[in-house]
Amino acid sequence: MNASLALLFIGVSVLFIIGIKLLSSPKTARRGNLVAAAGMTVALLLLTNRDGALIWCHGWAEHPLNYVLIVLGILIGLGIGAFGAYSVKMTAMPQMVALFNGLGGGAAALVAGLEFVHSGSELTAFLAASMLFATLIGSLSFSGSIIAYLKLEGKFEKPHTFPGQNILNGLILLAILGLCGGLTVHVFGYVALPAFLVLAVLALFFGVAMVMPIGGADMPVVISLLNSFTGLAVAADGFAINNLAMIVAGTLVGSSGTLLTLLMCKAMNRPVGNVLFGAFGSGGSSGGGAADAAGKTVKPIQADEAALLLAYAQQVVVVPGYGMAVAQAQHQVRELSEELGKKGVEVRFAIHPVAGRMPGHMNVLLAEADVPYDQLCEMEAINPTMDRVDVCLVIGANDVVNPSAREDKSSPIYGMPIIDADKCKATIVLKRSMAAGFAGIENLLFYKDNTRMLFGDAKQSIQALVTQIKAEG
């Protein structure tokens, strides 16, 4: 590769890095997407062959059909992506993220697989290892993401386990590693292709077996982890086909996805191994507040009473959760915030890192409803002020506001950082019923003296609050 092309690829790398940096804030996320897309567009124009020549400037006469298919594939992909982005509901965004991530992993596996089959025994050990790694990780990410998508759709949200499952998965992993080792040093000879196909099938199965035992509420962590897998597969593809842009982009995605996975696990006070192998949320937990809640009763509240509390408050904090997403109540929440703002009430939104079904799920929903970014507060920033808040409105959140995480050492969520909703002067919890959250434990917040329960569909309940507040003039 000549010096000018190398400098251009460095520029592309800088655009990718700036794009990821801008994605870290809701205010700049749209701009970050555009910057990263611009970098990818430049990278596509700079595609080179193994001799370092730009492919768009060479080879048209020899293989015109190939280039027509490339352009056609790009146009079809752009059309499907645009249609999906514009038509998908914001509440279904986690499913879309999982699906797109799976397609990325599948594409990386196909590229590596085709390169391996085409090159065969001519490959060096390094290139063979790169292609096999991309095939393995990409296939795993593809099948695992499809299962994550189905879990987010509610097809089988609970963990699915059976005796000896981890042993079986371990044996499959050993078989995969054995096949990878044999194919890397070319010991299979004429049966290399069947061995490679067996490897790909086992990788697909391993992705399914890895995600099935994980509960639906842990899908944010799983999607983040699978996203890092897809990035690593793309980076390995870059080594296999000598493409610097893929190496850089894949490495950035892989590292950022890994860091995000670790940060979310830290926010839940659970190691990654517990998420992947603990079958958390299977309903088998007996600890966590059941004894403390025994004999206690909750205190219901009606919409008119709740509206009165909100209207005469000085500070209100809204804690959104998955229940808000299910009820599609984000627009009513924004309307409620605006009505309270007209009365001089300061309204802020407390966002827990793992609330919802994907990283940033609550931010996405509230941004879609045009809630001002400066009203969104991270857990660490808002917790020190919660004891000065007049009313905390909890909408569909459960485990992320459960005081058992601080008070009950026997609780499975003990030590998990939570939003301190129980420290507010008054707390109103919107729920359909008294059903437990994902952890399957009682929420001690519901039984606190300063907590009131507003039962019903969150969307209807919030609309009733808006109507009552408007009626008070």
VMD Tcl script that draws the C-alpha trace (Angstrom):
set ca {
  {0.00 0.00 0.00}
  {1.40 3.41 -0.98}
  {1.84 6.29 1.48}
  {-1.17 8.30 0.29}
  {-3.53 5.36 0.76}
  {-2.06 4.70 4.19}
  {-2.73 8.32 5.22}
  {-6.30 8.09 3.96}
  {-6.85 4.93 6.01}
  {-5.51 6.75 9.07}
  {-8.10 9.45 8.37}
  {-10.80 6.78 8.15}
  {-9.66 5.38 11.49}
  {-9.89 8.84 13.06}
  {-13.45 9.21 11.76}
  {-14.40 5.86 13.31}
  {-12.91 6.88 16.67}
  {-14.63 10.30 16.63}
  {-17.91 8.60 15.69}
  {-17.74 6.24 18.67}
  {-16.84 9.14 20.97}
  {-19.87 11.13 19.80}
  {-22.10 8.09 20.31}
  {-21.39 8.25 24.05}
  {-23.87 11.10 24.53}
  {-27.54 11.30 23.44}
  {-26.95 14.89 22.32}
  {-24.26 13.94 19.82}
  {-25.25 10.36 18.94}
  {-26.86 11.29 15.61}
  {-23.77 13.23 14.59}
  {-21.59 10.29 15.65}
  {-23.52 7.95 13.36}
  {-23.05 10.32 10.42}
  {-19.31 10.72 11.09}
  {-18.78 6.96 11.31}
  {-20.90 6.44 8.17}
  {-18.75 8.97 6.33}
  {-15.66 7.04 7.40}
  {-17.14 3.78 6.15}
  {-18.08 5.39 2.81}
  {-14.47 6.51 2.33}
  {-13.25 3.05 3.34}
  {-15.46 1.46 0.67}
  {-14.03 3.77 -1.97}
  {-10.50 2.82 -0.85}
  {-10.97 -0.94 -1.15}
  {-7.82 -2.58 -2.52}
  {-6.91 -6.03 -3.79}
  {-4.06 -8.15 -2.42}
  {-1.64 -6.28 -4.69}
  {-2.60 -2.95 -3.12}
  {-4.45 -1.63 -6.18}
  {-7.81 0.12 -5.82}
  {-10.45 -2.39 -6.92}
  {-12.76 0.33 -8.28}
  {-10.01 1.34 -10.73}
  {-8.96 -2.14 -11.85}
  {-10.70 -5.30 -12.94}
  {-13.90 -3.84 -14.44}
  {-13.07 -5.25 -17.85}
  {-12.15 -8.70 -16.54}
  {-14.99 -9.23 -14.05}
  {-17.77 -6.68 -14.72}
  {-20.48 -8.93 -13.25}
  {-18.73 -8.99 -9.89}
  {-18.85 -5.20 -9.62}
  {-22.46 -5.06 -10.73}
  {-23.31 -7.56 -7.97}
  {-21.37 -5.49 -5.42}
  {-23.24 -2.30 -6.31}
  {-26.56 -4.17 -6.40}
  {-25.87 -5.67 -2.97}
  {-25.03 -2.22 -1.53}
  {-28.25 -0.72 -2.92}
  {-30.42 -3.59 -1.65}
  {-28.77 -3.39 1.76}
  {-29.29 0.37 1.93}
  {-32.94 -0.05 1.00}
  {-33.62 -2.76 3.59}
  {-31.75 -0.86 6.28}
  {-33.56 2.41 5.58}
  {-36.95 0.70 5.50}
  {-36.25 -1.11 8.76}
  {-35.00 2.04 10.49}
  {-38.02 4.10 9.48}
  {-40.68 1.45 10.08}
  {-39.54 -0.16 13.34}
  {-41.24 1.04 16.52}
  {-38.96 2.55 19.12}
  {-40.13 -0.07 21.61}
  {-38.82 -2.75 19.23}
  {-35.41 -1.11 18.83}
  {-33.63 -3.74 21.01}
  {-34.87 -6.50 18.70}
  {-33.63 -4.55 15.68}
  {-30.21 -4.04 17.26}
  {-29.94 -7.76 18.00}
  {-31.02 -8.68 14.47}
  {-28.64 -6.27 12.76}
  {-25.77 -7.42 14.96}
  {-26.52 -11.02 14.00}
  {-26.50 -10.14 10.32}
  {-23.13 -8.45 10.77}
  {-21.71 -11.55 12.43}
  {-23.17 -13.78 9.72}
  {-21.68 -11.61 6.97}
  {-18.25 -11.73 8.63}
  {-18.48 -15.53 8.88}
  {-19.47 -15.82 5.20}
  {-16.56 -13.65 4.04}
  {-14.07 -15.66 6.07}
  {-15.60 -18.99 5.06}
  {-15.54 -18.21 1.36}
  {-11.94 -17.01 1.57}
  {-10.92 -20.18 3.41}
  {-12.66 -22.50 0.93}
  {-11.26 -20.58 -2.06}
  {-7.67 -20.47 -0.82}
  {-7.52 -23.95 0.72}
  {-4.08 -25.42 1.40}
  {-2.28 -22.34 0.03}
  {-2.99 -20.41 3.21}
  {-0.33 -19.66 5.79}
  {-1.10 -20.69 9.36}
  {-1.78 -17.06 10.34}
  {-4.25 -16.40 7.53}
  {-5.97 -19.75 8.10}
  {-6.28 -19.00 11.82}
  {-7.72 -15.55 11.05}
  {-10.36 -16.98 8.70}
  {-11.30 -19.80 11.06}
  {-11.54 -17.38 14.00}
  {-13.81 -15.07 11.99}
  {-15.96 -18.02 10.90}
  {-16.27 -19.31 14.45}
  {-16.99 -15.99 16.19}
  {-19.17 -14.65 13.37}
  {-21.33 -17.80 13.26}
  {-21.66 -17.80 17.04}
  {-22.69 -14.13 16.99}
  {-25.21 -14.78 14.21}
  {-27.07 -17.63 15.87}
  {-26.76 -16.13 19.36}
  {-28.18 -12.81 18.16}
  {-31.14 -14.55 16.54}
  {-31.93 -16.25 19.86}
  {-31.51 -12.88 21.64}
  {-33.95 -11.36 19.15}
  {-36.51 -14.10 19.83}
  {-36.09 -13.68 23.59}
  {-36.64 -9.94 23.29}
  {-39.77 -10.71 21.26}
  {-40.98 -12.74 24.25}
  {-40.92 -16.12 22.48}
  {-38.98 -17.79 25.31}
  {-37.86 -15.09 27.72}
  {-37.08 -17.37 30.68}
  {-33.76 -19.25 30.88}
  {-33.83 -22.73 29.31}
  {-31.48 -25.14 31.04}
  {-31.07 -28.89 31.47}
  {-28.74 -31.09 33.57}
  {-25.26 -31.36 32.12}
  {-25.75 -28.41 29.80}
  {-22.43 -26.75 30.67}
  {-20.62 -30.06 30.20}
  {-22.17 -30.50 26.75}
  {-21.25 -26.94 25.80}
  {-17.71 -27.58 26.99}
  {-17.42 -30.70 24.83}
  {-18.73 -28.79 21.80}
  {-16.19 -26.04 22.43}
  {-13.37 -28.60 22.64}
  {-14.49 -30.14 19.34}
  {-14.54 -26.67 17.74}
  {-11.07 -25.86 18.99}
  {-9.78 -29.24 17.77}
  {-11.20 -28.65 14.30}
  {-9.73 -25.12 14.23}
  {-6.31 -26.45 15.18}
  {-6.40 -29.22 12.59}
  {-7.59 -26.93 9.80}
  {-4.96 -24.31 10.66}
  {-2.07 -26.75 10.14}
  {-3.82 -28.57 7.24}
  {-3.96 -32.06 8.79}
  {-7.36 -32.94 7.30}
  {-6.18 -33.14 3.70}
  {-8.97 -34.03 1.28}
  {-11.63 -33.90 4.03}
  {-10.78 -30.30 4.96}
  {-14.01 -28.97 3.41}
  {-16.31 -31.36 5.34}
  {-14.34 -30.60 8.52}
  {-14.78 -26.88 7.90}
  {-18.54 -27.30 7.39}
  {-18.79 -29.28 10.64}
  {-16.92 -26.45 12.38}
  {-19.38 -23.86 11.03}
  {-22.42 -25.93 12.10}
  {-20.99 -26.50 15.58}
  {-20.30 -22.77 15.92}
  {-23.90 -21.97 14.99}
  {-25.17 -24.51 17.52}
  {-22.83 -23.20 20.20}
  {-24.27 -19.69 19.75}
  {-27.76 -21.06 20.39}
  {-26.60 -23.13 23.37}
  {-24.81 -20.13 24.87}
  {-27.79 -17.74 24.78}
  {-30.69 -20.09 25.54}
  {-29.84 -20.43 29.29}
  {-29.83 -16.64 29.73}
  {-32.94 -14.76 30.84}
  {-34.57 -12.12 28.65}
  {-33.72 -9.24 31.00}
  {-30.01 -10.05 30.67}
  {-30.19 -9.51 26.91}
  {-28.60 -6.02 27.11}
  {-25.40 -7.65 28.37}
  {-25.66 -10.49 25.85}
  {-26.23 -8.14 22.91}
  {-23.26 -6.03 23.96}
  {-21.08 -9.14 24.23}
  {-22.24 -10.51 20.89}
  {-21.61 -7.10 19.36}
  {-18.01 -7.30 20.53}
  {-17.81 -10.79 18.99}
  {-19.01 -9.42 15.66}
  {-16.36 -6.69 15.85}
  {-13.62 -9.23 16.48}
  {-14.85 -11.34 13.56}
  {-14.72 -8.29 11.28}
  {-11.20 -7.48 12.48}
  {-10.10 -11.06 11.73}
  {-11.67 -10.71 8.27}
  {-9.54 -7.60 7.80}
  {-6.39 -9.64 8.39}
  {-7.66 -12.37 6.10}
  {-8.36 -10.11 3.11}
  {-5.75 -7.43 3.87}
  {-8.22 -4.60 4.62}
  {-7.02 -2.04 7.17}
  {-10.42 -0.38 7.55}
  {-12.00 -3.65 8.65}
  {-9.18 -4.27 11.12}
  {-9.61 -0.83 12.68}
  {-13.41 -0.82 12.69}
  {-13.63 -4.38 14.01}
  {-11.11 -3.73 16.76}
  {-12.95 -0.57 17.86}
  {-16.29 -2.38 17.95}
  {-14.79 -5.36 19.73}
  {-13.05 -3.30 22.42}
  {-15.94 -0.90 23.00}
  {-18.43 -3.77 23.17}
  {-16.26 -5.58 25.69}
  {-15.91 -2.47 27.86}
  {-19.67 -1.85 27.71}
  {-20.33 -5.45 28.72}
  {-18.05 -5.12 31.74}
  {-19.60 -1.79 32.73}
  {-23.13 -3.21 32.60}
  {-22.09 -6.23 34.65}
  {-20.56 -3.84 37.17}
  {-23.85 -1.91 37.26}
  {-25.61 -5.18 38.18}
  {-22.84 -6.25 40.58}
  {-22.58 -9.55 38.71}
  {-19.60 -11.07 36.91}
  {-19.91 -11.90 33.21}
  {-19.76 -15.61 34.06}
  {-22.86 -15.29 36.22}
  {-24.75 -13.68 33.35}
  {-23.69 -16.36 30.87}
  {-23.95 -19.43 33.10}
  {-26.03 -18.45 36.13}
  {-29.54 -18.81 34.59}
  {-30.40 -15.67 36.56}
  {-34.10 -14.90 36.71}
  {-35.25 -18.49 36.38}
  {-37.51 -18.06 39.34}
  {-35.63 -20.34 41.65}
  {-34.51 -17.65 44.07}
  {-36.06 -17.72 47.49}
  {-34.16 -14.89 49.11}
  {-34.35 -11.20 48.59}
  {-37.02 -9.55 50.69}
  {-39.68 -12.22 51.06}
  {-39.20 -12.42 54.82}
  {-39.01 -8.64 55.26}
  {-42.18 -8.16 53.19}
  {-44.13 -10.82 55.09}
  {-47.13 -9.35 56.88}
  {-46.72 -5.94 55.26}
  {-49.21 -4.37 52.90}
  {-48.85 -1.86 50.12}
  {-50.63 1.50 50.10}
  {-52.58 2.14 46.88}
  {-53.16 5.62 45.53}
  {-55.61 6.98 42.98}
  {-54.69 9.11 39.99}
  {-56.24 12.30 41.39}
  {-54.28 11.98 44.64}
  {-51.05 11.26 42.77}
  {-51.64 14.24 40.48}
  {-52.07 16.48 43.52}
  {-48.77 15.32 45.00}
  {-46.97 15.92 41.70}
  {-48.54 19.31 41.01}
  {-47.52 20.77 44.38}
  {-43.99 19.34 44.41}
  {-40.88 21.38 43.80}
  {-38.69 18.53 42.53}
  {-39.88 15.39 40.75}
  {-37.68 12.54 39.57}
  {-39.02 10.04 37.04}
  {-37.43 6.56 37.00}
  {-38.35 4.84 33.70}
  {-38.10 1.07 33.30}
  {-39.04 -1.74 30.96}
  {-42.70 -1.35 31.94}
  {-42.71 2.08 30.30}
  {-41.35 0.55 27.11}
  {-43.94 -2.25 27.11}
  {-46.79 0.24 27.64}
  {-45.28 2.60 25.01}
  {-45.87 5.41 27.47}
  {-42.86 7.61 26.66}
  {-44.93 10.30 24.91}
  {-47.34 10.53 27.84}
  {-44.33 10.78 30.18}
  {-43.00 13.71 28.16}
  {-46.43 15.38 28.25}
  {-46.59 14.90 32.02}
  {-43.14 16.45 32.37}
  {-44.20 19.46 30.30}
  {-47.38 20.01 32.33}
  {-45.44 19.86 35.57}
  {-42.86 22.25 34.11}
  {-45.64 24.77 33.42}
  {-46.40 24.72 37.15}
  {-42.79 25.44 38.05}
  {-41.93 21.86 39.02}
  {-38.36 20.76 38.29}
  {-38.51 17.38 36.53}
  {-35.53 15.10 35.99}
  {-35.20 11.54 34.71}
  {-33.01 9.03 36.54}
  {-31.53 6.50 34.08}
  {-30.14 3.22 35.37}
  {-27.44 1.69 33.12}
  {-29.28 -1.62 32.69}
  {-32.89 -0.41 32.61}
  {-34.73 -1.84 29.62}
  {-33.64 -4.42 27.09}
  {-30.57 -2.87 25.51}
  {-27.84 -0.39 26.48}
  {-29.37 3.08 26.45}
  {-32.91 1.75 25.93}
  {-34.51 4.40 28.16}
  {-32.44 7.18 26.57}
  {-33.61 6.10 23.11}
  {-37.29 6.01 24.11}
  {-37.20 9.37 25.87}
  {-35.24 10.97 23.03}
  {-37.83 9.65 20.58}
  {-40.49 11.42 22.67}
  {-38.44 14.67 22.53}
  {-37.60 14.78 26.24}
  {-34.80 17.40 26.60}
  {-31.39 15.81 26.99}
  {-30.49 18.01 29.95}
  {-33.29 16.40 31.96}
  {-31.71 12.93 31.64}
  {-29.45 12.13 34.60}
  {-27.22 9.14 35.15}
  {-27.61 7.13 38.34}
  {-24.34 8.30 39.89}
  {-25.22 11.96 39.32}
  {-28.76 11.90 40.67}
  {-28.49 9.57 43.68}
  {-26.78 12.14 45.99}
  {-29.79 14.46 45.54}
  {-32.60 11.94 45.97}
  {-33.20 12.77 49.66}
  {-34.19 16.31 48.58}
  {-36.70 15.14 45.96}
  {-40.37 15.67 46.79}
  {-41.84 12.93 44.58}
  {-40.16 10.04 42.77}
  {-42.33 8.55 40.01}
  {-41.25 4.98 39.21}
  {-42.67 3.79 35.87}
  {-42.30 0.06 35.31}
  {-38.89 -0.24 36.98}
  {-38.40 -2.97 39.58}
  {-35.02 -4.46 40.46}
  {-33.14 -1.23 39.69}
  {-34.97 0.55 42.56}
  {-35.14 -2.38 45.00}
  {-33.62 -1.44 48.42}
  {-32.81 -5.14 48.96}
  {-29.66 -4.41 46.97}
  {-28.49 -2.28 49.92}
  {-30.28 -3.80 52.92}
  {-30.56 -7.58 52.46}
  {-27.31 -9.53 52.27}
  {-29.21 -12.71 51.36}
  {-30.68 -11.08 48.24}
  {-29.32 -12.21 44.84}
  {-29.06 -8.54 43.86}
  {-27.23 -7.47 47.03}
  {-24.49 -4.99 46.16}
  {-26.05 -3.96 42.84}
  {-26.05 -0.17 42.48}
  {-29.65 1.07 42.41}
  {-31.48 4.37 42.05}
  {-32.32 5.49 45.59}
  {-36.04 5.97 45.02}
  {-36.79 4.99 48.64}
  {-34.92 8.03 49.96}
  {-37.32 10.54 48.41}
  {-39.98 12.26 50.51}
  {-42.69 10.41 48.57}
  {-42.52 7.65 45.95}
  {-45.28 6.67 43.52}
  {-44.81 3.35 41.74}
  {-46.75 2.61 38.54}
  {-47.26 -1.14 38.01}
  {-49.86 -3.45 36.55}
  {-49.65 -5.83 39.52}
  {-47.43 -6.92 42.37}
  {-45.52 -9.35 40.13}
  {-41.81 -9.65 40.89}
  {-39.15 -8.29 38.59}
  {-36.60 -10.23 36.57}
  {-34.67 -11.33 39.66}
  {-37.83 -13.04 40.95}
  {-37.69 -11.35 44.36}
  {-39.91 -9.06 46.39}
  {-39.27 -5.34 46.02}
  {-39.04 -3.79 49.49}
  {-39.64 -0.36 47.98}
  {-43.34 -1.21 47.56}
  {-43.76 -1.67 51.32}
  {-41.98 1.49 52.47}
  {-44.00 4.02 54.48}
  {-43.41 6.75 51.90}
  {-44.40 4.60 48.88}
  {-47.77 4.55 47.16}
  {-48.80 2.13 44.40}
  {-50.74 3.35 41.34}
  {-51.93 0.14 39.69}
  {-52.88 -0.15 36.02}
  {-51.44 0.22 32.55}
  {-48.65 2.79 32.68}
  {-49.82 4.63 29.57}
  {-53.38 4.99 30.86}
  {-52.23 5.89 34.36}
  {-49.92 8.65 33.15}
  {-52.58 9.99 30.81}
  {-54.93 10.14 33.80}
  {-52.28 12.10 35.75}
  {-51.92 14.55 32.85}
  {-55.68 15.05 32.65}
  {-55.95 15.68 36.40}
  {-53.03 18.14 36.41}
  {-54.51 20.05 33.45}
  {-57.89 20.18 35.21}
  {-56.31 21.89 38.22}
  {-55.39 24.81 35.97}
}
mol new
graphics top color blue
foreach p $ca { graphics top sphere $p radius 0.5 }
foreach p [lrange $ca 0 end-1] q [lrange $ca 1 end] { graphics top cylinder $p $q radius 0.2 }
display resetview
